[in-house]
């Protein structure tokens, strides 16, 4: 058992196996609540807790997957390239939507955190919750937050957006595909973009673009916050 746990493949295989199982459940149910990432996370937590496996054993292997985060995010530019003409036509509302969404995401966390009396370092760790993980971890370090807490917040935000977006958009009535894509990309980064791609190519392309806009705007805002805080 010790030999298995000390092998870096343990974390990688456990992550892949649980995620594939989550995908299987999602395909069978077609229910947004059965999000593969959420299912995989819950199963991994359950296994580590039940068998009393130290987190370090899992992290040794699973951390290797982080290497693929940045390349995977870059690949999202492919659907955007296919919708280049649409981007040129609607560039102004797309950029404005990205800016407004980013400012709202950051300011809501900051002011709610202050209102509820949450520990300052935790608030700083939650601020980059709506941007993709590579951006978020670096932004957290710049602010003096806790990157591991930031990653947790990013995962929760992405999963929540992925699960709830279909219900929210249905309640809001008829929406333009660009509005759906920008909303998901700005609020729920890459995990939300995976749902946007399911909705349609336009939604997926605009969501991928919004990840970049949200990341850049968030980093700029954080530069200002560093001087104020």
C-alpha positions in Angstrom: 0.0 0.0 0.0 2.8 2.4 0.9 4.5 1.7 -2.4 1.3 2.6 -4.3 0.8 5.8 -2.4 4.4 6.9 -2.9 4.0 6.5 -6.6 3.2 9.8 -8.3 0.8 8.0 -10.6 -1.5 7.5 -7.6 -2.8 11.1 -7.7 -2.9 11.2 -11.4 -4.8 8.0 -11.9 -7.2 8.7 -9.0 -8.0 12.2 -10.6 -8.5 10.7 -14.1 -10.6 7.8 -12.9 -13.0 9.8 -10.7 -13.4 12.4 -13.5 -14.2 9.8 -16.1 -16.7 8.3 -13.7 -18.2 11.8 -13.2 -18.5 12.2 -17.0 -20.3 8.9 -17.2 -22.8 9.9 -14.6 -23.4 13.2 -16.3 -23.9 11.6 -19.7 -26.4 9.2 -18.2 -28.4 11.8 -16.2 -27.9 14.9 -18.5 -28.4 16.9 -15.3 -26.3 20.0 -14.8 -26.1 19.3 -11.1 -24.2 16.1 -11.9 -21.1 18.0 -12.8 -18.1 15.7 -13.5 -15.7 17.9 -11.6 -17.9 18.1 -8.6 -18.5 14.3 -8.6 -14.7 13.7 -8.9 -13.9 16.1 -6.1 -16.4 14.6 -3.7 -15.2 11.0 -4.5 -11.6 11.9 -4.0 -12.4 13.7 -0.7 -14.3 10.6 0.4 -11.5 8.2 -0.5 -8.8 10.2 1.2 -10.9 10.6 4.3 -12.2 7.0 4.6 -8.8 5.4 4.0 -7.0 8.2 6.1 -4.6 8.9 3.2 -2.5 12.0 3.8 -3.1 14.7 1.3 0.6 14.9 0.4 0.4 11.5 -1.3 -2.4 12.7 -3.6 -0.8 16.1 -4.3 2.5 14.6 -5.3 0.9 13.2 -8.4 -2.1 15.4 -9.0 0.0 18.5 -9.0 1.6 17.3 -12.3 -1.8 18.0 -13.9 -1.4 21.7 -13.1 1.2 21.8 -15.9 -1.6 21.3 -18.5 -3.8 24.2 -17.1 -2.2 27.0 -19.1 -2.0 25.0 -22.5 -5.6 23.9 -22.0 -6.7 27.5 -21.5 -4.8 28.6 -24.6 -6.6 25.9 -26.7 -9.8 27.7 -26.1 -8.7 30.3 -28.6 -9.7 27.8 -31.4 -13.5 28.4 -31.3 -12.8 32.2 -30.9 -10.8 32.2 -34.1 -13.8 30.6 -35.9 -16.0 33.5 -34.7 -13.6 36.3 -35.6 -16.1 38.1 -37.7 -18.6 38.1 -34.9 -16.0 39.4 -32.5 -15.2 42.3 -34.8 -18.9 43.2 -35.0 -19.6 43.1 -31.3 -16.3 43.9 -29.8 -17.5 46.9 -27.8 -20.4 45.2 -25.9 -18.1 42.2 -25.3 -15.3 44.3 -23.8 -17.7 46.4 -21.7 -19.5 43.2 -20.5 -16.2 41.7 -19.5 -15.1 44.8 -17.6 -18.4 45.2 -15.8 -18.5 41.5 -14.9 -14.9 41.6 -13.5 -15.4 44.7 -11.5 -18.7 43.3 -10.1 -17.0 39.9 -9.2 -14.2 41.6 -7.3 -16.2 44.4 -5.6 -18.9 42.1 -4.4 -16.4 39.8 -2.7 -14.5 42.7 -1.1 -17.5 44.6 0.3 -19.4 41.4 1.4 -16.2 40.2 3.1 -15.8 43.5 5.0 -19.5 43.6 5.9 -19.4 40.1 7.3 -16.2 40.7 9.2 -14.3 37.9 7.3 -10.5 37.6 8.0 -8.7 40.0 5.7 -6.3 37.4 4.2 -9.3 35.2 3.4 -11.0 38.0 1.6 -7.9 38.7 -0.4 -7.7 35.0 -1.3 -11.3 35.0 -2.5 -11.0 38.1 -4.7 -9.7 36.3 -7.8 -12.3 33.6 -7.6 -13.9 34.3 -11.0 -10.7 34.0 -13.1 -9.0 30.9 -14.4 -6.6 29.1 -12.1 -3.2 30.2 -13.5 -4.3 33.9 -13.3 -6.0 33.4 -9.9 -3.0 31.8 -8.1 -0.6 34.5 -9.2 -3.1 37.3 -8.3 -3.6 35.7 -4.9 0.2 35.8 -4.3 0.4 39.4 -5.4 -2.3 40.3 -2.9 -0.8 38.4 0.0 -3.6 35.8 -0.1 -3.5 32.0 0.3 -3.2 30.4 -3.2 -4.7 27.1 -2.0 -7.8 28.9 -0.7 -8.0 30.8 -4.0 -7.9 27.5 -6.0 -10.7 26.2 -3.8 -12.8 29.3 -4.4 -12.1 29.2 -8.2 -13.2 25.5 -8.3 -16.4 26.3 -6.4 -17.2 29.3 -8.6 -16.6 27.4 -11.8 -18.7 24.4 -10.7 -21.5 26.6 -9.5 -21.5 28.6 -12.8 -21.4 25.4 -14.8 -24.3 23.9 -12.8 -26.6 26.9 -12.4 -26.1 28.7 -15.8 -28.8 26.7 -17.7 -31.4 27.5 -15.0 -30.4 31.1 -14.7 -30.5 31.7 -18.4 -33.8 29.9 -18.7 -35.3 32.1 -16.0 -34.0 35.3 -17.8 -35.7 34.4 -21.0 -34.3 34.9 -24.5 -30.7 36.0 -24.4 -28.2 36.7 -27.2 -25.6 33.9 -27.5 -22.8 36.4 -27.0 -24.4 37.6 -23.7 -24.5 34.0 -22.5 -20.9 33.3 -23.4 -19.6 36.5 -21.9 -21.6 35.9 -18.7 -20.2 32.4 -18.2 -16.6 33.3 -19.1 -16.4 36.3 -16.8 -18.1 34.6 -13.8 -17.0 31.0 -14.1 -13.8 30.9 -16.2 -12.8 27.7 -18.0 -15.3 25.4 -16.2 -18.1 27.8 -17.2 -16.7 27.9 -20.7 -17.1 24.1 -21.0 -20.8 24.6 -20.4 -20.8 27.5 -22.9 -19.3 25.2 -25.5 -22.1 22.8 -24.9 -24.6 25.6 -25.5 -23.1 26.5 -28.9 -20.0 27.5 -30.7 -20.7 31.3 -30.4 -21.3 31.0 -26.7 -18.1 28.9 -26.3 -16.0 31.4 -28.3 -17.2 34.5 -26.4 -16.7 32.7 -23.1 -13.1 31.8 -24.0 -12.4 35.4 -24.9 -14.0 36.6 -21.7 -11.6 34.5 -19.6 -8.8 36.6 -21.0 -10.6 39.9 -20.5 -11.5 38.9 -16.9 -8.0 37.8 -16.2 -6.4 41.0 -17.5 -9.0 43.3 -15.8 -8.7 41.5 -12.5 -4.9 41.7 -12.5 -5.1 45.5 -13.2 -7.7 46.0 -10.5 -5.5 44.0 -8.1 -2.6 46.3 -8.8 -4.7 49.2 -7.7 -5.9 47.3 -4.6 -2.4 46.5 -3.6 -1.6 50.2 -3.3 -4.9 51.0 -1.5 -4.8 48.0 1.0 
